[in-house]
Amino acid sequence: MTLMTYLGETYGEKTADLYDTLYEDFAPPPGQLELLASLSGAGPVVEVGAGTGRIAVPLAEKGISVIAVDASPEMTAQLEQKSRNLPIVPITADAADYVAPEPVPLLFAVFNTFFLLAQEDIQRAFLRNAVRTLRPDGVMVLETFAPRPGQRLPDGPHPGVFPVDKDLVLKRQFDDAVLLFSAERHAARGEFHYREVLIRDGQPSRVLPGKMRYWEPEDIDALAKDAGLTLKERRADWDGGPYRPGVSAKHVSLYTPALSR
Ligand SMILES: C[S@@+](CC[C@H](N)C(=O)[O-])C[C@H]1O[C@@H](n2cnc3c(N)ncnc32)[C@H](O)[C@@H]1O
């Protein structure tokens, strides 16, 4: 496997069986669930890139119906196992193709999933599909890091790094294992390739690839505008802190279909 053959389902194919171990202590902050719940109306809501349900499961436990879309059948299978008694519908579909059967009040893609769509044409298709999936008064929520070369990523207790050029950092230590993060930036293409490397005593090492097409927040706004979405609000985090251009490490951005008031 090389990053040259990286497809929408590659991340999940390589990562799904380890995802809940690697992110076991990355619980969604209360403000995240509160904001998403407050925008859910009578539901259902759509999460694109739902993975193993780190967000979808606690949202569904609040009684909100979630259509959980992911390109990876391995991720969908993990979610199916833990969502049997919850109002979650796991669907294996690529973000470039999925449109909900009925318009919904909320669609969201968090934890840098928009960047993991990895190609501009897929990101543009996702945004066009978001407009078709949302009710006229619906909201799309995106959460991504703001590209800050040389800084650790703003996600969770064991962050990777967004490199100036190439970098290798320690992400996490277990009693019998280490998780390393090897990253390279292709600035001219706006691409960020990385590998999480798990080395565990007595076991073959695992190499989990990720590929991102990253953007400044203002560039995402331009892509969204092309698709028919208008920026309604930008926050620095899930607690509603003010976003400071060029300073904030990440953003939580709310968009509405352009014709809604
Ligand atoms: C960083 S994980 C986030 C999972 C979960 N939302 C969370 O916060 O823990 C990103 C997810 O996006 C999925 N994904 C990547 N490319 C995709 C695509 N083109 N269409 C749909 N899902 C995709 C991956 O399989 C993965 O499960």
The ligand as an SDF file (V2000), in Angstrom:
LIG
                    3D

 27 29  0  0  0  0  0  0  0  0999 V2000
  -10.9160   11.0220   11.4810 C   0  0  0  0  0  0  0  0  0  0  0  0
  -12.1560    9.8010   11.1990 S   0  0  0  0  0  0  0  0  0  0  0  0
  -13.4670   10.5240   12.1620 C   0  0  0  0  0  0  0  0  0  0  0  0
  -14.4080    9.4980   12.6980 C   0  0  0  0  0  0  0  0  0  0  0  0
  -15.4240   10.0490   13.6970 C   0  0  0  0  0  0  0  0  0  0  0  0
  -16.2630   11.0540   13.0850 N   0  0  0  0  0  0  0  0  0  0  0  0
  -14.7280   10.6300   14.9220 C   0  0  0  0  0  0  0  0  0  0  0  0
  -14.8200   11.8480   15.1230 O   0  0  0  0  0  0  0  0  0  0  0  0
  -14.0720    9.8810   15.6310 O   0  0  0  0  0  0  0  0  0  0  0  0
  -12.6620   10.1610    9.5310 C   0  0  0  0  0  0  0  0  0  0  0  0
  -13.6260    9.1540    8.9220 C   0  0  0  0  0  0  0  0  0  0  0  0
  -13.9250    9.5830    7.5790 O   0  0  0  0  0  0  0  0  0  0  0  0
  -14.0400    8.4490    6.7600 C   0  0  0  0  0  0  0  0  0  0  0  0
  -13.8150    8.8560    5.3630 N   0  0  0  0  0  0  0  0  0  0  0  0
  -12.6380    9.1340    4.7630 C   0  0  0  0  0  0  0  0  0  0  0  0
  -12.8330    9.4430    3.4700 N   0  0  0  0  0  0  0  0  0  0  0  0
  -14.1760    9.3580    3.2540 C   0  0  0  0  0  0  0  0  0  0  0  0
  -14.9990    9.5720    2.1210 C   0  0  0  0  0  0  0  0  0  0  0  0
  -14.4780    9.9110    0.9350 N   0  0  0  0  0  0  0  0  0  0  0  0
  -16.3460    9.4290    2.2650 N   0  0  0  0  0  0  0  0  0  0  0  0
  -16.8810    9.0760    3.4680 C   0  0  0  0  0  0  0  0  0  0  0  0
  -16.1370    8.8420    4.5660 N   0  0  0  0  0  0  0  0  0  0  0  0
  -14.8080    8.9940    4.4650 C   0  0  0  0  0  0  0  0  0  0  0  0
  -13.0060    7.4870    7.3100 C   0  0  0  0  0  0  0  0  0  0  0  0
  -13.2790    6.1440    6.9560 O   0  0  0  0  0  0  0  0  0  0  0  0
  -13.0750    7.7380    8.8080 C   0  0  0  0  0  0  0  0  0  0  0  0
  -13.9530    6.8490    9.4340 O   0  0  0  0  0  0  0  0  0  0  0  0
  1  2  1  0
  2  3  1  0
  2 10  1  0
  3  4  1  0
  4  5  1  0
  5  6  1  0
  5  7  1  0
  7  8  2  0
  7  9  1  0
 10 11  1  0
 11 12  1  0
 11 26  1  0
 12 13  1  0
 13 14  1  0
 13 24  1  0
 14 15  1  0
 14 23  1  0
 15 16  2  0
 16 17  1  0
 17 18  1  0
 17 23  2  0
 18 19  1  0
 18 20  2  0
 20 21  1  0
 21 22  2  0
 22 23  1  0
 24 25  1  0
 24 26  1  0
 26 27  1  0
M  CHG  2   2   1   9  -1
M  END
$$$$
